[in-house]
Amino acid sequence: MAADRSSRRLVPTDGFGARYSPDGTTIAVGTQQATKVMAPDGSGLRFLHEGGLIAWSPDSPNLVVSDTEGHAIVSLAGCDHHLLTPQKNQDFAAWVPDSRSIAVVAFTGW
């Protein structure tokens, strides 16, 4: 939507919502099946990686996604996938502001 509220475009999501990249150039949409990326105006929607629960790196070229194998780092270009942890029951990941570390919180039951 433009700042003056003159336009609105709905984006597909069935789970975890949309998150702007820190540099504002890309939106990642996480669902239970996939992480997709698009331009802020909704154009150029494309598949990036299976799995959802996304967190942007502070410098914007990478995301952490929770997929069927655990948490993984995926490049925005979609050509790099690095598995961080093999656990599948992780609920949250966050980058440290300097992009050197990632905190992962796992749900282990009540």
N, CA, C and O of each residue as an XYZ file, in Angstrom:
440
protein
N       0.839     -1.164      0.000
C       0.000      0.000      0.000
C       0.893      1.240      0.000
O       1.897      1.286      0.711
N       0.540      2.204     -0.768
C       1.259      3.472     -0.788
C       1.005      4.232      0.512
O       0.009      3.990      1.194
N       1.897      5.140      0.847
C       1.765      5.906      2.086
C       0.441      6.674      2.134
O      -0.108      6.890      3.215
N      -0.065      7.079      0.992
C      -1.326      7.816      0.964
C      -2.544      6.888      0.908
O      -3.673      7.347      0.735
N      -2.306      5.578      1.055
C      -3.346      4.546      1.037
C      -4.070      4.454     -0.300
O      -5.223      4.026     -0.352
N      -3.404      4.853     -1.377
C      -4.049      4.882     -2.684
C      -4.089      3.523     -3.377
O      -4.851      3.348     -4.327
N      -3.302      2.573     -2.933
C      -3.340      1.271     -3.582
C      -3.178      0.177     -2.539
O      -2.586      0.377     -1.479
N      -3.718     -0.974     -2.873
C      -3.617     -2.102     -1.963
C      -3.572     -3.372     -2.796
O      -4.332     -3.533     -3.751
N      -2.675     -4.268     -2.422
C      -2.573     -5.545     -3.111
C      -2.494     -6.637     -2.057
O      -1.660     -6.571     -1.154
N      -3.349     -7.631     -2.165
C      -3.337     -8.733     -1.222
C      -2.298     -9.750     -1.646
O      -2.112    -10.001     -2.837
N      -1.618    -10.335     -0.667
C      -0.603    -11.338     -0.962
C      -1.023    -12.667     -0.360
O      -1.696    -12.696      0.670
N      -0.631    -13.772     -0.995
C      -1.040    -15.075     -0.478
C      -0.261    -15.449      0.777
O       0.960    -15.299      0.831
N      -0.973    -15.933      1.776
C      -0.334    -16.488      2.960
C      -1.333    -17.370      3.682
O      -2.513    -17.036      3.795
N      -0.849    -18.488      4.162
C      -1.734    -19.371      4.919
C      -1.126    -19.737      6.261
O      -1.462    -20.772      6.837
N      -0.234    -18.897      6.759
C       0.352    -19.284      8.017
C       1.057    -18.194      8.784
O       0.489    -17.648      9.730
N       2.263    -17.862      8.414
C       3.136    -17.089      9.277
C       3.276    -15.622      8.896
O       4.033    -14.892      9.535
N       2.580    -15.187      7.894
C       2.588    -13.781      7.551
C       3.744    -13.359      6.669
O       4.525    -14.176      6.182
N       3.821    -12.062      6.485
C       4.831    -11.473      5.607
C       5.773    -10.607      6.421
O       5.369     -9.957      7.385
N       7.045    -10.609      6.016
C       8.049     -9.797      6.709
C       8.906     -9.057      5.686
O       9.434     -9.650      4.745
N       9.030     -7.745      5.896
C       9.916     -6.933      5.061
C      11.367     -7.249      5.371
O      11.722     -7.515      6.519
N      12.205     -7.219      4.342
C      13.654     -7.310      4.564
C      14.104     -6.031      5.253
O      13.472     -4.990      5.077
N      15.180     -6.081      6.032
C      15.656     -4.872      6.713
C      15.949     -3.700      5.768
O      15.808     -2.541      6.158
N      16.355     -3.999      4.530
C      16.624     -2.906      3.591
C      15.371     -2.439      2.854
O      15.431     -1.494      2.068
N      14.232     -3.098      3.102
C      12.955     -2.673      2.536
C      12.718     -3.027      1.085
O      11.727     -2.582      0.505
N      13.599     -3.818      0.474
C      13.460     -4.102     -0.956
C      12.686     -5.364     -1.273
O      12.297     -5.581     -2.421
N      12.455     -6.208     -0.262
C      11.833     -7.511     -0.501
C      10.921     -7.868      0.670
O      11.178     -7.494      1.815
N       9.856     -8.596      0.359
C       8.987     -9.150      1.389
C       9.080    -10.665      1.285
O       8.985    -11.225      0.193
N       9.265    -11.326      2.421
C       9.226    -12.792      2.475
C       7.901    -13.205      3.097
O       7.479    -12.656      4.115
N       7.258    -14.174      2.474
C       5.996    -14.697      2.965
C       6.243    -16.139      3.378
O       6.650    -16.963      2.559
N       5.999    -16.446      4.646
C       6.199    -17.799      5.139
C       4.878    -18.500      5.344
O       3.965    -17.954      5.964
N       4.773    -19.709      4.822
C       3.604    -20.551      5.040
C       4.095    -21.873      5.616
O       5.294    -22.040      5.840
N       3.200    -22.796      5.854
C       3.625    -24.101      6.356
C       4.345    -24.902      5.285
O       5.127    -25.795      5.608
N       4.100    -24.604      4.029
C       4.703    -25.359      2.944
C       5.908    -24.685      2.301
O       6.784    -25.375      1.777
N       5.976    -23.350      2.327
C       7.010    -22.680      1.548
C       7.311    -21.283      2.063
O       6.497    -20.651      2.736
N       8.493    -20.828      1.728
C       8.849    -19.421      1.883
C       8.915    -18.846      0.476
O       9.601    -19.381     -0.395
N       8.200    -17.758      0.268
C       8.180    -17.089     -1.033
C       8.645    -15.656     -0.829
O       8.521    -15.109      0.267
N       9.176    -15.053     -1.871
C       9.615    -13.660     -1.805
C       8.994    -12.880     -2.950
O       8.627    -13.436     -3.985
N       8.885    -11.555     -2.730
C       8.294    -10.684     -3.743
C       8.740     -9.250     -3.488
O       9.309     -8.939     -2.442
N       8.478     -8.401     -4.442
C       8.742     -6.971     -4.300
C       7.700     -6.363     -3.358
O       6.628     -6.943     -3.184
N       7.985     -5.222     -2.752
C       7.027     -4.586     -1.850
C       5.669     -4.278     -2.480
O       4.669     -4.186     -1.768
N       5.617     -4.118     -3.804
C       4.329     -3.850     -4.447
C       3.554     -5.128     -4.767
O       2.477     -5.074     -5.361
N       4.111     -6.289     -4.369
C       3.440     -7.563     -4.595
C       3.812     -8.248     -5.890
O       3.376     -9.372     -6.140
N       4.605     -7.600     -6.717
C       4.997     -8.205     -7.988
C       6.171     -9.166     -7.782
O       6.873     -9.107     -6.773
N       6.360    -10.036     -8.746
C       7.514    -10.929     -8.740
C       7.484    -12.021     -7.691
O       8.539    -12.497     -7.273
N       6.302    -12.432     -7.254
C       6.196    -13.493     -6.245
C       6.857    -14.758     -6.778
O       6.546    -15.212     -7.879
N       7.786    -15.335     -5.980
C       8.449    -16.567     -6.405
C       8.777    -17.451     -5.210
O       8.966    -16.962     -4.096
N       8.841    -18.730     -5.448
C       9.203    -19.713     -4.444
C      10.684    -19.554     -4.114
O      11.510    -19.403     -5.013
N      11.019    -19.589     -2.825
C      12.422    -19.523     -2.417
C      12.870    -20.835     -1.788
O      13.941    -21.348     -2.114
N      12.051    -21.385     -0.881
C      12.469    -22.577     -0.152
C      11.252    -23.232      0.493
O      10.272    -22.554      0.803
N      11.309    -24.537      0.695
C      10.205    -25.172      1.411
C      10.304    -24.821      2.890
O      11.397    -24.595      3.410
N       9.173    -24.776      3.554
C       9.140    -24.436      4.972
C       8.903    -22.960      5.207
O       9.047    -22.143      4.297
N       8.538    -22.625      6.434
C       8.224    -21.244      6.775
C       8.981    -20.782      8.002
O      10.154    -21.117      8.169
N       8.324    -20.014      8.868
C       8.940    -19.413     10.060
C      10.241    -18.718      9.691
O      11.326    -19.256      9.910
N      10.130    -17.556      9.148
C      11.280    -16.866      8.571
C      11.819    -15.755      9.454
O      11.088    -15.139     10.230
N      13.111    -15.515      9.316
C      13.784    -14.391      9.974
C      14.848    -13.874      9.019
O      15.687    -14.640      8.546
N      14.816    -12.585      8.737
C      15.787    -11.957      7.835
C      17.118    -11.716      8.538
O      17.151    -11.423      9.733
N      18.206    -11.840      7.800
C      19.501    -11.403      8.322
C      19.493     -9.873      8.325
O      18.852     -9.266      7.466
N      20.188     -9.238      9.268
C      20.171     -7.781      9.353
C      20.641     -7.072      8.083
O      20.220     -5.949      7.808
N      21.511     -7.724      7.308
C      22.005     -7.105      6.077
C      21.196     -7.515      4.844
O      21.543     -7.127      3.729
N      20.139     -8.280      5.023
C      19.100     -8.616      4.038
C      19.370     -9.694      2.980
O      18.405    -10.064      2.312
N      20.563    -10.236      2.754
C      20.685    -11.212      1.667
C      20.289    -12.638      2.036
O      20.198    -13.497      1.159
N      20.050    -12.905      3.325
C      19.755    -14.267      3.760
C      18.544    -14.310      4.685
O      18.177    -13.319      5.315
N      17.940    -15.493      4.743
C      16.848    -15.745      5.673
C      17.129    -17.036      6.423
O      17.817    -17.923      5.919
N      16.593    -17.132      7.630
C      16.548    -18.409      8.326
C      15.138    -18.927      8.135
O      14.169    -18.207      8.379
N      15.015    -20.175      7.697
C      13.712    -20.797      7.535
C      13.672    -22.083      8.336
O      14.697    -22.736      8.536
N      12.494    -22.440      8.787
C      12.285    -23.714      9.457
C      11.677    -24.647      8.426
O      10.539    -24.459      7.996
N      12.453    -25.665      8.030
C      11.942    -26.582      7.013
C      11.797    -27.987      7.588
O      11.831    -28.157      8.807
N      11.638    -28.983      6.747
C      11.393    -30.346      7.203
C      12.598    -30.971      7.888
O      12.465    -32.002      8.547
N      13.772    -30.366      7.743
C      14.980    -30.902      8.362
C      15.404    -30.138      9.601
O      16.236    -30.634     10.361
N      14.869    -28.961      9.834
C      15.265    -28.106     10.949
C      15.359    -26.669     10.485
O      14.675    -26.280      9.539
N      16.191    -25.875     11.131
C      16.402    -24.497     10.689
C      17.549    -24.450      9.693
O      18.559    -25.132      9.866
N      17.393    -23.651      8.660
C      18.405    -23.537      7.622
C      18.563    -22.083      7.218
O      17.613    -21.302      7.287
N      19.771    -21.722      6.795
C      20.015    -20.410      6.201
C      19.827    -20.569      4.699
O      20.382    -21.483      4.089
N      19.045    -19.679      4.109
C      18.794    -19.699      2.672
C      19.132    -18.330      2.113
O      18.714    -17.312      2.664
N      19.883    -18.300      1.026
C      20.196    -17.011      0.408
C      18.996    -16.503     -0.368
O      18.197    -17.295     -0.868
N      18.863    -15.195     -0.473
C      17.762    -14.593     -1.219
C      17.799    -15.030     -2.677
O      16.756    -15.124     -3.324
N      18.982    -15.295     -3.193
C      19.109    -15.778     -4.562
C      18.551    -17.196     -4.704
O      18.290    -17.655     -5.816
N      18.368    -17.889     -3.571
C      17.794    -19.220     -3.602
C      18.777    -20.310     -3.973
O      18.378    -21.458     -4.171
N      20.041    -19.980     -4.070
C      21.024    -20.966     -4.535
C      21.850    -21.561     -3.405
O      22.674    -22.441     -3.653
N      21.654    -21.107     -2.175
C      22.462    -21.595     -1.071
C      21.553    -22.020      0.070
O      20.639    -21.286      0.448
N      21.798    -23.191      0.613
C      21.018    -23.740      1.723
C      22.003    -24.369      2.695
O      22.752    -25.273      2.325
N      22.008    -23.898      3.931
C      22.927    -24.408      4.941
C      22.122    -24.796      6.175
O      21.543    -23.934      6.835
N      22.083    -26.092      6.491
C      21.326    -26.569      7.637
C      22.040    -26.174      8.929
O      23.222    -26.466      9.111
N      21.306    -25.504      9.825
C      21.870    -25.076     11.102
C      21.682    -26.127     12.185
O      22.630    -26.479     12.887
N      20.473    -26.622     12.320
C      20.139    -27.578     13.367
C      19.241    -28.660     12.790
O      18.414    -28.375     11.923
N      19.386    -29.891     13.250
C      18.561    -30.974     12.711
C      17.214    -31.143     13.405
O      16.414    -31.967     12.962
N      16.934    -30.409     14.458
C      15.660    -30.561     15.153
C      14.523    -29.952     14.352
O      14.675    -28.897     13.737
N      13.384    -30.626     14.366
C      12.231    -30.164     13.606
C      11.243    -29.351     14.433
O      10.351    -28.727     13.858
N      11.362    -29.332     15.739
C      10.375    -28.680     16.589
C      10.825    -27.304     17.062
O      10.607    -26.944     18.219
N      11.432    -26.556     16.203
C      11.920    -25.246     16.585
C      10.867    -24.202     16.281
O      10.198    -24.247     15.249
N      10.738    -23.269     17.195
C       9.663    -22.302     17.091
C      10.107    -20.908     16.703
O       9.283    -20.110     16.255
N      11.371    -20.590     16.858
C      11.787    -19.210     16.676
C      13.269    -19.133     16.339
O      14.076    -19.895     16.871
N      13.615    -18.225     15.468
C      15.019    -17.949     15.161
C      15.169    -16.445     14.985
O      14.287    -15.786     14.436
N      16.278    -15.912     15.447
C      16.549    -14.476     15.312
C      18.036    -14.260     15.094
O      18.872    -14.902     15.732
N      18.350    -13.364     14.198
C      19.742    -13.002     13.935
C      20.206    -11.977     14.968
O      19.436    -11.119     15.399
N      21.463    -12.080     15.351
C      22.108    -11.044     16.146
C      22.341     -9.871     15.194
O      22.623    -10.100     14.018
N      22.235     -8.620     15.661
C      22.344     -7.470     14.754
C      23.594     -7.419     13.865
O      23.541     -6.827     12.787
N      24.710     -8.018     14.282
C      25.908     -7.979     13.432
C      25.945     -9.119     12.409
O      26.932     -9.252     11.686
N      24.901     -9.940     12.333
C      24.749    -11.061     11.387
C      25.718    -12.211     11.629
O      25.820    -13.106     10.790
N      26.425    -12.213     12.742
C      27.412    -13.272     12.995
C      26.828    -14.488     13.693
O      27.411    -15.570     13.628
N      25.686    -14.335     14.364
C      25.099    -15.432     15.124
C      23.587    -15.448     14.950
O      22.967    -14.448     14.588
N      23.010    -16.626     15.222
C      21.566    -16.804     15.160
C      21.133    -17.526     16.432
O      21.732    -18.530     16.817
N      20.104    -17.018     17.075
C      19.536    -17.689     18.241
C      18.350    -18.519     17.778
O      17.502    -18.034     17.029
N      18.288    -19.765     18.222
C      17.193    -20.658     17.870
C      16.563    -21.161     19.162
O      17.265    -21.640     20.053
N      15.253    -21.056     19.265
C      14.517    -21.529     20.440
C      13.710    -22.753     20.003
O      12.986    -22.708     19.008
N      13.843    -23.834     20.750
C      13.135    -25.071     20.417
C      12.073    -25.375     21.465
O      12.311    -25.221     22.663
N      10.923    -25.800     21.015
C       9.854    -26.228     21.909
C      10.086    -27.700     22.228
O      10.149    -28.527     21.318
N      10.211    -28.029     23.482
C      10.491    -29.416     23.874
C       9.337    -30.063     24.612
O       9.461    -31.202     25.061
N       8.239    -29.382     24.747
C       7.067    -29.951     25.414
C       6.776    -29.241     26.727
O       7.553    -28.409     27.194
N       5.643    -29.590     27.305
C       5.226    -28.929     28.557
C       5.637    -29.749     29.724
O       5.381    -29.369     30.866
